[in-house]
Amino acid sequence: MRGKLALVVGALSFLSAGALLAQQAPTKPAAKPAAAQQTPPAAQAQQSKPAARPVAAAPKWSTDQIKEAQEGLKRAKVYTGPVNGVLGPSTRRAIRSYQKAHQMKETGALSDSLLTALKAVP
């Protein structure tokens, strides 16, 4: 009888120990050694570079605005292409030519001030 009792007590001890382990919070994995946590030199070089500045998106010009600019460039006799509302290479060349002739910064880009000036061309 004592053997059976010992067996029952042993089984209960085993089961309660398992239940206690299951109720405990999971343990964190062991921390990595300091040497393993160091950043490699290549990654350090990348981290030390200044962040790239975001590039501002070019303003989107409507087809009508581009046509107005092309018409003004035609009146200024620096554009011979079609008035189609496309800001293509020939329109940009004409813009640069107009900017150069009027002592403006030669960007080849349409701007509010350039559009205003082109509207005033007789």
Summary of the structure (lengths in Angstrom):
residues: 122
radius of gyration: 38.4
end to end distance: 119.8
largest distance: 119.8
contacts: 236
relative contact order: 0.09
helix: 56%
strand: 0%
